[in-house]
């Protein structure tokens, strides 16, 4: 699908209409453009007119410029672009959550390839000095080796012509927005090489509507109006100047919302895409509709193989051949008639772009967005397309400072040259003038005529100096940038807490400006996402360089083949879904990194966040490397802890075993002792019985001897 719709036919009177609109818009904004240009010049030092300089020089005063506006604007740019805006894309359906994360990376990628920080700095500069900044989101078809990229760049506000009846900040209600500027024909042909013939034959134009001012300077500063188209700048046939026009306006186009009840897929098509959609082939197998062509072909092939096998089996077994399944070929339009695919036609608003060079029409395209790709950054909104700049609000105070300083310098210069009143005839004037400034000189004076009298200069009132300081303070207050915020350490309070509080309060007006800028950044993202959805339909890998110089790769529309089913699916398909976008508030403002890191460290210590979240808040460390190394250390530590636990367990088991062995040894010894004791007891018992027997025997012998003795005695 092409990334944008093209109209090859030339619309009637498109060229004349565009010329008429541009002339009308140009005349309506003439006063604003004049003031905006003067504000831009005033900011850079062109703060005196030629007539004012002439009058001052006649008075003996130098046209000094003490520029308080330029450093204030530079400080504002530094504050508002200290960080890169953090886009947060959220899906309108939960199923698109992963794709939303992909868009976060794509928006960061767009910011990188477009040099977004520098473009934003330029826009904020225009925002402060001219009241209006502008950014253009577009598709560059030549980038990425002809595959195209979604990019953006800043646009000169004086090249942007807005419908004067518009009332909204972003110009959403504008009938037309025209971007117009002068080119040489060589420049135009390099931009549109396919239209070289038309550009060569286009009518040349030496008219420029760049405003000029009466402000002058002696610093050699050059502005666009100083290099505006001149007749003496033509160098040959192709060096003629030509005015280019990009006209944007909103049209109603028909879109078709399609819901495939067979696959459950919902899509939105243009009229051309819908015509191609309803002509797609589909099949019914035994009455079952299949809209996936690859799936249908796979099923048909599988059925044919099954039939062939069944037929062979039937022939071998002398059976009837199997019944053939009913395969019906049809179109998506037939499925729509049957109600299997639901379609709803709805009118939607889209932006149409027409490109014209001189009096030649080049092409028209309908962009896939309802928002103008010219994103406006309006400062002080007047409910018109002509906002007021901050410089405009402080010009009078700056002029007062310049006049006061010129007066002070002139007074100091004249005060150093002492004036003397000399009575007529009292001195030789020629001799007096030669010798007056010499030290220790004696001058002859006729005292009768009177002595020379020095005239003391009238001192300037102190209120003059005070008023100058008040004017400086008023400028700071008007711009919301105090001396402390501009790096003046002398303006800081004595305590750190008071300094932080003053800095916080001082940023309130800057944060009010930030709301304007963040709103426009959100609009940029809302325009970029549909452009990405149409452009990035092929497989693509984007690489993003992190602050620590590491790379992050994100694959979109990556095709994945399923070996089991044979189906091809798409991973990270960004072409579908609807999304909302916000910018993290204050992401572009400077932050106290040390205070923020301390806060995150406290959260980490309390277990609220992990190490990775802490490392995200610093650009000092190699987050990926640190996480990898800490992961390895943690793994080794875990392994060591496990080993130590194992050792402790083994040691405990060993001690238990030792106790068991000890107790077993004790039991063995006890058993041995018991066994010895029993043996001893048995031996003792046996010895006792033997002793008793021996004792009985001995006693018997004694008794026998006694009886023999008694018998012998009786015989005697």
matplotlib code that plots the C-alpha trace (Angstrom):
import matplotlib.pyplot as plt

x = [0.0, 1.3, 2.1, -0.3, -3.0, -2.1, -4.3, -2.8, -5.6, -5.2, -8.1, -9.8, -8.5, -6.4, -3.5, -5.5, -7.3, -4.0, -2.6, -5.7, -5.7, -2.0, -2.3, -5.3, -3.6, -0.4, -2.2, -4.2, -1.0, 1.1, 1.1, 1.8, 4.7, 6.2, 6.1, 7.3, 10.3, 11.1, 10.9, 13.3, 15.8, 15.3, 16.2, 19.5, 20.6, 18.9, 17.3, 17.8, 16.3, 18.5, 16.7, 17.2, 20.9, 21.2, 19.6, 21.8, 25.0, 24.1, 23.7, 27.1, 25.6, 26.5, 23.6, 24.5, 22.7, 22.7, 20.8, 18.9, 16.5, 19.0, 20.5, 16.9, 15.7, 18.9, 18.3, 14.7, 15.8, 18.4, 15.7, 13.1, 15.4, 17.6, 16.0, 14.5, 10.7, 9.5, 6.5, 4.1, 1.8, -1.2, -3.5, -7.3, -7.6, -5.7, -4.6, -2.5, -0.4, 2.7, 2.4, 2.1, 5.5, 6.8, 5.5, 7.4, 10.6, 9.5, 8.8, 12.2, 13.8, 12.0, 13.4, 16.9, 16.9, 15.3, 17.8, 14.8, 16.6, 18.0, 14.7, 12.9, 15.5, 14.8, 11.0, 11.3, 13.5, 10.7, 8.1, 9.8, 10.9, 8.2, 5.3, 4.9, 7.0, 6.1, 7.1, 6.4, 5.9, 6.4, 7.6, 11.0, 10.8, 14.6, 15.7, 16.6, 17.8, 14.5, 12.2, 11.3, 11.3, 8.9, 10.7, 10.1, 11.8, 11.3, 9.7, 10.2, 7.0, 7.0, 6.7, 3.5, 0.2, -2.9, -6.5, -7.1, -10.5, -8.9, -9.4, -7.8, -4.2, -3.4, -5.3, -7.6, -10.5, -8.4, -9.8, -6.3, -2.7, -0.2, 3.6, 5.2, 8.7, 11.0, 13.3, 15.7, 14.6, 17.7, 16.5, 13.0, 14.2, 16.4, 13.4, 11.1, 13.2, 10.2, 8.7, 11.7, 10.0, 7.1, 9.4, 11.6, 8.5, 7.1, 6.7, 9.5, 8.7, 10.9, 8.2, 8.9, 6.7, 9.5, 8.9, 11.6, 12.1, 13.6, 16.0, 19.7, 22.9, 26.6, 27.4, 26.9, 23.9, 22.2, 18.5, 16.4, 15.0, 18.6, 19.1, 15.6, 15.2, 16.9, 17.0, 20.8, 20.8, 19.8, 22.6, 21.5, 18.3, 17.7, 18.7, 15.5, 13.5, 10.2, 7.6, 6.6, 3.3, 2.3, -1.4, -3.1, -6.8, -9.3, -11.6, -14.2, -13.3, -15.2, -13.7, -14.9, -14.8, -14.6, -15.2, -14.3, -16.5, -14.7, -11.2, -12.3, -10.1, -11.3, -9.7, -10.3, -9.9, -10.0, -12.3, -9.5, -8.4, -12.0, -12.4, -9.3, -10.5, -13.9, -12.2, -10.0, -10.6, -11.9, -13.1, -15.6, -14.7, -17.8, -19.6, -16.9, -15.6, -11.9, -10.6, -6.9, -5.5, -2.4, -4.5, -7.0, -4.3, -2.7, -6.1, -6.8, -3.4, -3.9, -7.4, -6.0, -3.4, -5.9, -8.2, -5.4, -4.4, -8.0, -8.5, -5.5, -6.7, -10.1, -8.7, -6.6, -9.6, -12.0, -14.2, -16.0, -13.9, -14.3, -16.6, -15.0, -15.3, -17.1, -14.7, -16.4, -14.5, -15.9, -15.0, -15.0, -18.0, -19.9, -19.1, -20.3, -23.6, -23.9, -23.2, -20.0, -18.1, -19.7, -18.9, -19.8, -19.1, -18.3, -17.1, -13.9, -11.9, -8.5, -5.9, -5.2, -1.9, -1.4, 2.0, 2.4, 5.6, 5.0, 2.0, 2.5, 0.5, 2.7, 0.6, -2.0, -2.1, -4.5, -2.6, -3.7, -4.3, -7.1, -4.6, -2.5, 1.1, 2.1, 2.2, 1.9, 3.6, 1.7, 2.9, 0.5, -2.7, -5.0, -7.6, -6.2, -3.4, -1.3, 0.1, 2.3, 5.9, 7.5, 10.0, 7.1, 6.1, 9.5, 10.7, 9.8, 11.8, 14.8, 14.7, 14.6, 17.7, 19.5, 18.7, 19.6, 22.9, 23.7, 22.9, 25.1, 28.1, 27.7, 27.5, 30.6, 32.5, 31.7, 32.3, 35.9, 36.6, 36.5, 34.9, 36.4, 34.9, 37.7, 37.1, 37.9, 41.5, 42.6, 44.9, 46.6, 44.2, 46.6, 49.2, 46.4, 45.1, 48.6, 49.7, 46.5, 46.7, 50.4, 51.1, 52.7, 52.5, 52.3, 50.0, 50.0, 46.6, 45.4, 43.5, 41.9, 40.1, 39.2, 40.5, 39.4, 36.7, 36.2, 32.5, 31.4, 29.1, 25.6, 25.5, 22.9, 20.1, 20.3, 16.8, 18.2, 20.3, 17.5, 15.1, 17.6, 17.8, 14.0, 13.7, 16.1, 14.1, 10.8, 12.3, 13.2, 9.8, 8.0, 10.1, 9.9, 13.7, 15.3, 19.1, 19.5, 18.0, 20.4, 23.4, 24.0, 25.4, 25.2, 21.4, 21.2, 20.1, 22.5, 20.9, 20.6, 17.0, 16.1, 17.9, 16.0, 12.7, 13.4, 14.4, 11.2, 9.0, 10.9, 10.1, 6.4, 6.1, 8.5, 6.3, 3.3, 5.2, 6.0, 2.3, 2.1, 5.1, 4.2, 0.7, 2.3, 4.7, 1.7, 0.2, 3.4, 3.2, -0.5, 0.4, 3.4, 1.7, -0.7, 2.1, 4.2, 1.3, 1.1, 4.8, 6.3, 4.5, 7.6, 9.9, 12.2, 14.7, 15.2, 18.2, 18.2, 21.4, 20.9, 22.5, 25.2, 26.0, 24.5, 22.1, 18.5, 17.1, 13.3, 11.9, 8.6, 6.4, 8.7, 7.3, 7.3, 6.8, 5.1, 6.6, 3.6, 0.7, 2.6, 1.1, 3.0, 2.2, 3.5, 5.1, 4.9, 2.4, 2.0, -0.4, -3.5, -4.8, -5.7, -3.5, -3.4, -0.2, 1.0, 4.3, 5.7, 5.3, 8.6, 10.6, 12.4, 13.1, 16.4, 16.4, 18.7, 20.1, 21.8, 18.6, 16.6, 19.2, 19.1, 15.3, 15.5, 18.2, 15.9, 13.1, 15.5, 16.6, 13.0, 12.3, 9.9, 12.0, 14.8, 18.3, 17.4, 14.9, 17.6, 20.2, 17.7, 17.9, 21.6, 23.5, 26.9, 26.9, 26.7, 23.3, 23.4, 27.0, 26.4, 23.3, 25.1, 28.0, 25.9, 23.8, 26.9, 28.1, 24.7, 24.7, 28.1, 27.1, 24.0, 26.1, 28.6, 25.8, 24.3, 27.8, 28.2, 24.7, 25.7, 28.9, 27.1, 24.6, 27.4, 29.2, 26.0, 25.5, 29.1, 28.7, 25.5, 27.3, 30.1, 27.7, 26.0, 29.4, 30.4, 27.1, 27.5, 31.0, 29.8, 27.0, 29.6, 31.8, 28.9, 27.9, 31.5, 31.5, 28.2, 29.5, 32.6, 30.5, 28.2, 31.2, 32.8, 29.5, 29.2, 32.7, 32.0, 29.0, 30.8, 33.7, 31.3, 29.7, 33.1, 34.2, 31.1, 31.7, 35.3, 34.2, 31.7, 34.3, 36.8, 34.1, 33.3, 36.9, 37.1, 34.0, 35.4, 38.7, 36.8, 34.8, 37.9, 39.5, 36.5, 36.4, 40.0, 39.7, 36.8, 38.8, 41.4]
y = [0.0, 3.4, 5.7, 8.3, 8.6, 10.5, 12.4, 12.5, 14.5, 18.3, 19.8, 22.7, 26.2, 24.7, 26.9, 30.1, 29.3, 28.8, 32.0, 34.0, 32.5, 33.2, 36.8, 37.3, 35.6, 37.6, 41.0, 40.1, 39.2, 42.1, 44.0, 40.9, 39.8, 43.3, 43.3, 39.7, 40.4, 43.5, 41.5, 39.0, 41.7, 43.5, 40.4, 40.1, 43.7, 45.8, 48.1, 51.6, 53.0, 55.1, 58.3, 57.5, 56.9, 60.2, 62.2, 60.6, 61.2, 64.9, 65.1, 63.5, 60.2, 56.8, 54.5, 51.8, 48.5, 46.7, 43.6, 42.0, 40.1, 37.9, 36.1, 35.7, 34.0, 31.8, 30.9, 29.9, 27.7, 26.1, 25.4, 24.1, 21.8, 20.5, 17.1, 15.1, 14.9, 11.5, 10.4, 7.8, 6.0, 4.2, 1.9, 2.3, -1.4, -3.8, -6.0, -3.2, -2.6, -4.2, -2.2, 1.0, 0.3, -0.1, 3.4, 4.8, 3.5, 4.8, 8.3, 8.3, 7.1, 9.9, 12.4, 11.0, 11.0, 14.5, 16.1, 16.9, 18.8, 21.4, 21.7, 22.3, 24.9, 26.8, 26.5, 27.8, 30.7, 31.7, 31.1, 33.7, 36.2, 36.1, 34.7, 31.7, 28.6, 25.9, 22.3, 20.2, 16.4, 14.7, 11.5, 11.8, 9.1, 9.2, 8.2, 4.7, 3.8, 4.8, 3.0, 6.4, 7.7, 9.8, 13.0, 16.6, 19.9, 23.5, 26.0, 29.7, 31.2, 33.9, 31.1, 29.9, 31.5, 30.6, 31.3, 34.6, 33.4, 30.6, 30.8, 27.7, 27.5, 24.6, 26.1, 23.1, 25.3, 26.9, 26.4, 26.4, 26.5, 27.4, 27.1, 29.3, 30.4, 31.4, 28.9, 29.0, 26.6, 24.5, 24.0, 23.2, 20.6, 18.9, 18.7, 17.4, 15.7, 13.9, 17.3, 18.9, 19.8, 21.5, 23.5, 24.7, 26.0, 27.6, 31.4, 33.1, 35.3, 38.1, 39.2, 38.7, 39.5, 39.3, 42.3, 44.9, 47.1, 50.4, 48.9, 49.0, 47.8, 48.0, 44.4, 43.0, 40.7, 39.4, 38.4, 36.7, 40.0, 41.1, 38.3, 38.5, 37.9, 40.5, 40.8, 40.8, 37.3, 35.6, 33.5, 31.9, 30.3, 27.9, 30.3, 32.2, 32.4, 30.7, 30.7, 27.3, 26.6, 23.7, 24.1, 22.0, 21.9, 19.4, 17.2, 14.6, 11.1, 7.8, 5.1, 1.5, -0.2, -3.9, -6.7, -10.2, -12.4, -15.5, -14.5, -11.8, -9.1, -5.5, -3.1, 0.3, 0.9, 3.8, 3.5, 2.2, -0.3, -1.4, -2.1, -4.3, -5.9, -7.1, -8.6, -10.9, -14.7, -16.9, -20.6, -22.7, -26.2, -28.3, -25.0, -23.6, -20.2, -19.6, -16.1, -16.8, -17.7, -19.5, -21.4, -22.3, -23.6, -25.6, -27.2, -28.0, -29.7, -31.7, -32.8, -33.9, -35.9, -37.6, -38.4, -39.9, -42.1, -43.1, -43.9, -46.1, -47.9, -48.3, -49.9, -52.3, -53.4, -53.3, -50.6, -47.6, -44.5, -41.9, -39.0, -35.8, -32.7, -29.8, -26.9, -23.7, -20.7, -17.2, -13.6, -11.4, -9.6, -12.9, -13.2, -9.6, -10.5, -13.5, -11.3, -13.2, -9.9, -6.7, -3.4, 0.1, 3.2, 6.3, 9.8, 10.9, 14.1, 14.0, 16.6, 17.1, 18.5, 20.3, 21.2, 24.1, 25.7, 29.0, 28.6, 24.8, 22.2, 19.3, 16.9, 16.4, 13.8, 12.9, 12.4, 9.7, 12.2, 14.6, 17.0, 19.5, 18.3, 22.0, 22.0, 25.5, 26.6, 29.8, 32.0, 34.7, 33.6, 36.4, 34.0, 34.8, 33.2, 36.2, 35.6, 38.1, 37.4, 37.9, 40.3, 42.5, 42.9, 44.1, 46.2, 49.5, 48.5, 47.5, 50.8, 52.7, 50.8, 51.6, 55.3, 55.5, 53.8, 56.0, 59.1, 57.8, 57.1, 60.5, 62.2, 60.3, 61.3, 65.0, 65.0, 63.9, 67.0, 69.9, 73.1, 76.4, 79.9, 82.4, 86.2, 88.0, 89.2, 87.4, 84.9, 84.2, 81.7, 80.0, 79.6, 78.5, 75.8, 74.4, 74.4, 73.8, 70.0, 70.0, 69.1, 71.7, 74.4, 78.1, 80.3, 84.0, 85.4, 89.0, 88.9, 92.3, 90.8, 87.7, 84.2, 81.2, 79.1, 75.4, 74.4, 71.3, 69.0, 68.5, 64.9, 62.6, 61.8, 58.4, 57.7, 57.3, 54.4, 53.0, 53.1, 51.3, 48.5, 48.4, 48.1, 45.1, 43.5, 44.2, 42.4, 39.4, 39.3, 39.6, 36.7, 34.7, 34.3, 35.7, 36.3, 33.2, 31.1, 32.8, 31.6, 34.7, 33.3, 36.7, 36.6, 33.3, 33.4, 32.5, 29.1, 26.1, 25.5, 29.1, 28.8, 25.7, 27.2, 30.4, 28.4, 26.3, 29.4, 31.1, 28.2, 28.7, 30.9, 28.7, 25.8, 27.7, 28.1, 24.4, 23.5, 25.3, 23.4, 20.0, 20.4, 21.0, 18.0, 15.8, 17.0, 16.2, 12.6, 12.3, 13.3, 11.1, 7.8, 7.4, 8.3, 5.6, 3.1, 3.6, 3.9, 1.2, -1.9, -3.9, -5.6, -3.0, -2.9, 0.4, 1.1, 3.7, 5.0, 5.3, 8.2, 5.7, 5.0, 1.5, 0.4, -0.8, -2.7, -3.0, -5.2, -4.2, -6.2, -9.2, -12.3, -15.5, -19.0, -21.7, -25.1, -27.0, -25.1, -23.7, -20.3, -17.0, -14.4, -10.9, -9.9, -6.2, -5.3, -1.5, -1.0, -1.6, -0.1, 3.3, 5.1, 8.1, 10.1, 12.2, 13.8, 13.2, 16.6, 18.5, 15.9, 18.6, 20.7, 20.4, 18.3, 18.0, 14.7, 14.2, 14.9, 12.7, 9.9, 10.2, 9.9, 6.8, 5.3, 5.7, 4.0, 1.2, 0.7, 0.5, -2.1, 0.0, -0.1, -2.3, -1.5, -1.1, 1.7, 3.5, 3.2, 4.7, 8.0, 8.5, 8.9, 8.4, 4.7, 2.0, 0.6, -2.5, -3.3, -2.6, -4.8, -7.6, -7.4, -7.1, -10.0, -12.1, -11.1, -11.8, -15.2, -16.0, -14.8, -16.9, -19.9, -19.2, -18.8, -22.1, -23.7, -22.3, -23.6, -27.0, -27.0, -26.0, -28.9, -31.3, -30.1, -30.6, -34.0, -34.8, -33.6, -35.7, -38.6, -38.1, -38.0, -41.1, -42.8, -41.7, -43.0, -46.2, -46.6, -46.0, -48.6, -51.0, -50.5, -50.8, -54.0, -55.2, -54.2, -55.9, -58.9, -58.9, -58.3, -61.2, -63.4, -62.4, -63.0, -66.4, -67.2, -66.0, -68.1, -71.1, -70.4, -70.1, -73.4, -75.0, -73.5, -74.7, -78.2, -78.1, -76.8, -79.5, -82.0, -80.6, -80.5, -84.1, -85.0, -83.2, -85.0, -88.3, -87.6, -86.6, -89.8, -91.9, -90.2, -90.8, -94.4, -94.9, -93.3, -95.5, -98.5, -97.5]
z = [0.0, -0.9, 2.0, 0.6, -2.0, -5.1, -7.5, -11.0, -12.5, -12.2, -10.2, -11.9, -11.0, -8.1, -9.1, -9.3, -6.1, -4.3, -5.6, -4.6, -1.1, -0.6, -1.6, 0.7, 3.7, 3.0, 3.0, 6.2, 8.1, 6.8, 10.1, 12.2, 9.9, 10.1, 13.9, 14.1, 11.9, 13.9, 17.1, 15.8, 14.8, 18.0, 20.0, 18.2, 18.6, 16.0, 18.5, 17.0, 13.9, 11.6, 12.6, 16.3, 15.8, 13.9, 16.7, 19.3, 17.4, 17.0, 20.8, 21.2, 22.5, 21.3, 20.2, 22.7, 23.0, 26.4, 25.3, 28.1, 25.9, 24.0, 27.1, 28.5, 25.4, 25.3, 28.9, 28.1, 25.2, 27.5, 30.1, 27.8, 25.8, 28.6, 28.1, 25.3, 25.3, 26.6, 24.5, 26.1, 23.7, 25.1, 23.2, 23.1, 23.2, 25.6, 22.7, 21.2, 24.4, 22.9, 19.7, 21.8, 23.3, 19.7, 18.9, 21.9, 20.2, 16.8, 18.0, 19.7, 16.4, 14.5, 17.0, 16.5, 12.7, 12.5, 14.9, 17.1, 19.8, 17.4, 15.6, 18.9, 19.9, 16.6, 17.2, 20.8, 19.6, 17.1, 19.8, 22.1, 19.5, 16.9, 18.8, 16.5, 15.9, 13.3, 12.8, 9.7, 9.9, 6.6, 4.8, 3.2, 0.4, -0.2, 3.2, 4.3, 0.7, -0.9, 1.6, 3.3, 6.8, 8.8, 9.8, 10.9, 10.7, 11.8, 9.5, 9.2, 10.7, 8.0, 5.4, 7.0, 5.9, 8.0, 7.4, 9.2, 10.4, 12.5, 16.2, 17.7, 18.8, 16.5, 13.6, 13.5, 12.3, 9.5, 6.1, 4.6, 5.8, 3.1, 3.3, 0.7, 0.0, -2.8, -4.6, -7.4, -10.2, -9.4, -5.8, -6.9, -9.4, -6.8, -4.5, -7.2, -9.9, -11.4, -12.3, -13.8, -17.1, -15.4, -13.1, -16.1, -17.8, -14.7, -14.6, -12.8, -9.8, -8.3, -5.8, -2.2, 0.7, 3.3, 5.6, 6.1, 9.2, 10.0, 12.6, 11.9, 13.6, 13.1, 13.9, 10.5, 11.4, 8.3, 8.2, 5.5, 4.2, 3.6, 1.1, -0.4, -4.1, -6.3, -10.0, -10.0, -8.4, -11.6, -13.0, -16.1, -17.3, -14.4, -11.7, -12.0, -8.9, -8.5, -5.6, -4.3, -2.5, -0.3, 0.4, 3.1, 3.6, 5.0, 2.9, 3.6, 2.3, 2.5, 4.7, 5.1, 8.4, 7.8, 10.4, 9.3, 11.5, 10.1, 11.4, 13.9, 12.1, 11.9, 9.3, 7.8, 4.1, 1.7, -1.4, -3.6, -0.9, -0.3, -4.1, -4.0, -0.7, -2.0, -5.1, -3.0, -3.6, -0.8, -0.6, 1.2, 2.1, 2.9, 3.6, 5.9, 4.6, 4.7, 3.9, 4.6, 1.2, 2.5, 5.1, 2.4, 0.1, 2.9, 3.7, 0.1, -0.3, 2.9, 1.7, -1.7, 0.0, 2.3, -0.6, -2.6, 0.4, 1.0, -2.8, -2.8, 0.3, -1.2, -4.4, -2.4, -0.3, -3.3, -1.7, -3.1, -3.4, -0.7, -1.1, -2.4, -0.2, -1.6, -2.5, -3.5, -4.9, -4.3, -3.6, -0.5, -2.0, -1.8, 1.9, 2.4, 0.8, 3.1, 6.2, 7.1, 6.6, 7.9, 6.3, 7.3, 5.2, 7.2, 6.1, 7.8, 7.6, 6.1, 5.2, 1.5, 0.3, -3.1, -4.4, -6.9, -8.3, -9.8, -12.1, -12.5, -10.6, -9.5, -7.5, -4.8, -2.0, 0.8, 4.0, 6.5, 9.3, 10.4, 11.8, 9.8, 9.5, 10.1, 13.9, 15.4, 18.6, 19.5, 22.3, 23.6, 21.8, 20.7, 19.3, 15.8, 13.8, 14.9, 18.4, 20.3, 21.2, 24.6, 23.0, 22.0, 25.6, 26.8, 23.9, 25.6, 28.7, 26.6, 24.7, 28.0, 29.2, 25.9, 26.2, 29.8, 29.3, 26.3, 28.5, 31.4, 29.1, 27.4, 30.8, 32.0, 28.9, 29.2, 32.9, 32.5, 30.3, 32.9, 31.7, 32.8, 32.9, 32.1, 32.4, 29.2, 29.1, 32.3, 30.6, 27.3, 25.9, 23.6, 26.4, 28.8, 26.6, 26.0, 29.6, 31.7, 31.7, 32.6, 36.3, 38.5, 35.9, 36.8, 34.7, 34.8, 35.5, 35.6, 38.8, 38.1, 35.3, 37.4, 38.0, 35.9, 37.6, 36.9, 36.2, 38.1, 36.0, 37.2, 38.6, 37.2, 39.6, 41.4, 40.2, 36.7, 37.8, 39.9, 37.0, 34.8, 37.3, 37.7, 33.9, 33.9, 36.7, 34.7, 31.7, 33.8, 35.4, 32.0, 30.5, 33.7, 33.8, 36.9, 37.3, 39.4, 36.5, 34.1, 36.2, 38.3, 41.6, 43.3, 43.0, 45.0, 48.6, 51.4, 52.1, 49.7, 50.7, 49.9, 46.6, 45.6, 46.6, 44.6, 41.6, 41.9, 42.1, 39.3, 36.9, 37.2, 34.2, 32.3, 33.1, 31.8, 28.5, 28.7, 28.6, 25.2, 23.9, 25.2, 23.7, 20.3, 20.8, 21.4, 18.2, 16.4, 17.6, 16.7, 13.1, 13.0, 14.1, 11.2, 8.8, 10.4, 10.1, 6.4, 5.6, 7.8, 6.4, 5.5, 7.9, 9.5, 12.4, 14.1, 16.2, 18.9, 20.6, 24.3, 26.4, 27.5, 23.8, 24.0, 21.2, 21.5, 18.5, 17.8, 15.0, 13.5, 11.0, 11.5, 9.7, 11.7, 10.1, 12.1, 11.3, 12.7, 11.0, 8.1, 8.8, 8.5, 11.1, 11.7, 14.9, 16.0, 13.3, 13.7, 10.8, 13.0, 16.2, 17.6, 20.1, 22.4, 23.1, 25.9, 26.8, 30.2, 31.9, 32.4, 30.6, 28.6, 31.7, 33.6, 36.7, 39.7, 38.8, 42.2, 44.1, 41.8, 42.1, 45.9, 45.8, 43.6, 45.8, 48.8, 46.9, 46.0, 49.6, 50.7, 48.1, 46.0, 42.7, 41.4, 40.3, 36.6, 37.4, 39.4, 36.6, 34.1, 36.0, 35.3, 32.1, 33.8, 34.0, 31.4, 32.4, 30.3, 31.3, 35.0, 35.0, 33.2, 35.6, 38.7, 37.4, 37.0, 40.5, 42.0, 40.2, 41.6, 45.0, 44.9, 43.9, 46.7, 49.2, 48.0, 48.3, 51.8, 52.7, 51.3, 53.3, 56.4, 55.8, 55.2, 58.3, 60.3, 58.8, 59.7, 63.2, 63.5, 62.0, 64.4, 67.3, 65.9, 65.5, 69.0, 70.4, 68.4, 69.7, 73.2, 72.7, 71.3, 74.2, 76.6, 74.9, 75.1, 78.8, 79.3, 77.5, 79.7, 82.7, 81.8, 81.1, 84.4, 86.1, 84.5, 85.3, 88.8, 89.0, 87.6, 90.0, 92.9, 92.1, 91.7, 94.9, 96.6, 95.2, 96.2, 99.6, 99.9, 98.9, 101.4, 104.1, 103.3, 103.6, 106.9, 108.1, 106.9, 108.8, 111.9, 111.7, 111.2, 114.0, 116.3, 115.3, 115.9, 119.3, 120.2, 119.2, 121.6]

ax = plt.figure().add_subplot(projection="3d")
ax.plot(x, y, z, "-o")
ax.set_aspect("equal")
plt.show()
